[in-house]
């Protein structure tokens, strides 16, 4: 069964790179994690943060493994 996963990205650093640039860089790297069917993101036209990441996954475990991998390597802070 496919599960819809939503993940909101925010930044405490107002000078941080845009979430669109960050997600365009990191999403291809995250394809290695099992059972991700699709990944899309949306940002507001008026403000760069928050950004919303939307994925279709076959398992919650696959999303959690991907999330943990990103935290461990400093992808998300």
Beta strands, then each sheet from edge to edge (+ up, - down):
strand 1: 3-9
strand 2: 36-43
strand 3: 51-57
sheet 1: 1+ 3- 2+
end
